[in-house]
């Protein structure tokens, strides 16, 4: 595996894991928005697991894609107000 692909895959896995730890659901859990937030969080966690599975199978391209998709679910949820996230830093584009 090229070194730059390995580095990028590592970085995106770490970014997604850190973003999942930082994001907190900001809407009432028993509301339709709460359901949407839970779904976004579950999709992000699933993509993190999928990426780790792809990586274990020596498939870094799909691992990187999975980590990227997972982060996109969280970032989109943060943008529309489903999650409280840090305003500063590198985790989110809010």
N, C-alpha and C positions, 0 to 999 in steps of 0.2 A: 504494500500500500504506500502510495506517495506520502511523504512526510507532511505536506501541506494539507492533504485530505485527513490524515490522522489528527493533526492539530485542530483543524476546524471541527471535526466530529467530536473531539473531546470538549472543545469550547462550547459547542451548541448543546451537548448533553448537560454540561455543568450549568449553562444558562437556563435551560428549561427546569432543571431540578431546583435551582435557586429561585426562579420565578414562581414555581409552585409553592415553595415555602413562604414566599413573601406575599402572595395574593390571598386576600381574605374576602369572603363573600360579603357584599355590602348591601344586599337587598333582603327583605324578609324571606326566610326559607320556605314559608308556607304560601308563597305567592307564585304566579306564573314566572315572574322574574327570578325568583329563588330556584325554580325548576331549571330555568335557562342557565343560571350560574352553576348549578350542580352539574348540568350536562357539559358545560364548557370545561369545568374542572376535571370531570371524568374523562373527557376526550383528551385533554392534555396529559393526564396520568397514563392513559392507555397508550398514547403515542410515545411517552417516555419508556414504558415497558417494551413496546414494539421495537423502538430504536435499540434498546439494550439487547433484545433478542437478535435483531439483524447484526449487530456488532459481534455478538457471540458466534454467529454463523459466518463470520468473515465477509459481511456484506456492508461495507462502510457507506456506500452511496445511499442505500435505502435507510441505513441508520441515520445518516445526516438529514435525509428528507423527513423521516419520522420526527426527529427532534425539532426540526423547523416547523412542521405542521402543528405539533403540540404547542409550541410557543405562540404560534399564530392564534390558536383558540384562546389562550390566556390574554394575549394582547388585545384581541378584538373585544373580549369580555370587559377588559379594563377600560377600553375606549368608550364603551357604551354605558359604563357605570355599574356593571355587575360586581366588580371587585374593587376593593380599596388596595391600592398599590403605592409603592414609594414614588414620589414625584421626581426625585433626583436619582441619578445613577444610570446604569446601563441595561436594566432589566425590561423596561417597558417604554413605549413610544408616546406616553400620555404627556 
